[in-house]
């Protein structure tokens, strides 16, 4: 893992923690798809240019149909969860990466028992602009 800076914190439901001095509540959020997601971890990577928010949503299933259903979820998590945090950072990142999984997993380690999806967004003018991987 290269260039990890800032705090890396795993959280449990109802906890509050700080990443780069920002308090983030980990209360579950209901997504547009109806899934309930909780923040699992945040990371500042690539010398602070990439802010990763990792969410867990039990019941999230893989496959093309499921990925189409969560497209709005990923945009929501960037816009309504990540952007307010980014706006409060002294040195805002250039990109936000949102991940959604059916259960918690170690960052950077492949686990075939975990269903995950990732989306990257460029932060521009207070907006999340989707960027394909």
N, C-alpha and C positions, 0 to 999 in steps of 0.2 A: 504494500500500500504506500503510495508516494504522496508527499506534500500534505499530510493531514495536519491541520492546525485547529486551534480553538478546542472547546470541550466537546467530547463525545459522550452522550448520556443515554442510557436506556431508561425508560420510564414505565411506571405502572399507572393504571387508571386512577385519575384524581390527583396525581402528583403534579407539582410545578417544579421546573428546573430552569437553569439559565444557560444559554448558549451565547457566547460573546456578550454577556451582560444583559441579555433579553430574557425575560420570564416567559415561559411557554406553558400553557395549561395542556395537560394530556387527556382532557375529558373526551369521551367518545363523541363523534360527530355523525349525524345522519347525512349520507351522501345522496345526490340526485337519483341514483339507481335504487335507493332504499337500503343499501348496505350500511352497516354501522362500523366506522373506522376509528381506531385509536392510534395516537402517535406512539411509535415504538422507539424511534431514535432520530436525532438530527446530527448532521456532520457538516463541517466546513472543510472542503477539500480543494486541492489545486491552488494552494496559497491564498485561500479565501475567495476564489473566483466562482466556486460552485457550492451551492447550499443544497444539501440533500435532506429531504424529509421522508422518513420511512414509516409507513402506516400498515397496520394489521387490521384486516376485516374478515373475521370468521365467516365462512359461507362464500367467500369469493372463489369462483371456479374459473378455470382456464378455457381456452378455445376461442375461436373467432367471434362467436356470438357474444360471449362474456366480455371480450375486449371491446367490442362495439358498445356494449351497455355501460362500460365504465369510462368511456371517453369524456363524458361530462363530469364524472367524478374527479378525474385527474385535473381537469381545468379548474374545477371548483376548489380543490385542495391547493392549487397554486395561487389562484386569485384571492380566496377568502381566508386561507390559513398562512401560506408562505409570504405573500406580499406585505401584509401588515408587519411581519417580523423584519423583512428585508428593509422596509422603509425606516425602521428604527435603528438599523445598524449604522455604525460610524463609517464603515467601508462596505457598502452594499456589494453583494456578489453579482456577477454578470449573468449567471445561469442558476436556475432552480431545477433540481431533479426530484420528481415525486415518484415514490415506489409504493405499491400496494401489494400485500401478500395475504394469504389465508391464515398464516401463522408466523410468529417471529422466527427469524433466522439470523445467523451471523453474517455481518456485512462482508461481502467479497467471497463468500464460500458457497459453492453450488450444493444445493440440497434437493434431490429429485422429489422429495416428499412435500416441498413447498411450492405453491403456485404463486408466481410473482409477475407483476407488470411494472414497467418503468416508462416515464415520459419526461422529456427535457423541455424546458421553457427558457427563452431568453427574456430577461427583465428589461423592459424598455418603456420609459415614460409612465411608470406605475402600472404597467400591464404585463401579463404573461403571454408571450408569443411562442406558440408550440414550435418545436424544432425536432425533426425526425432524427433518430439515432443513426 
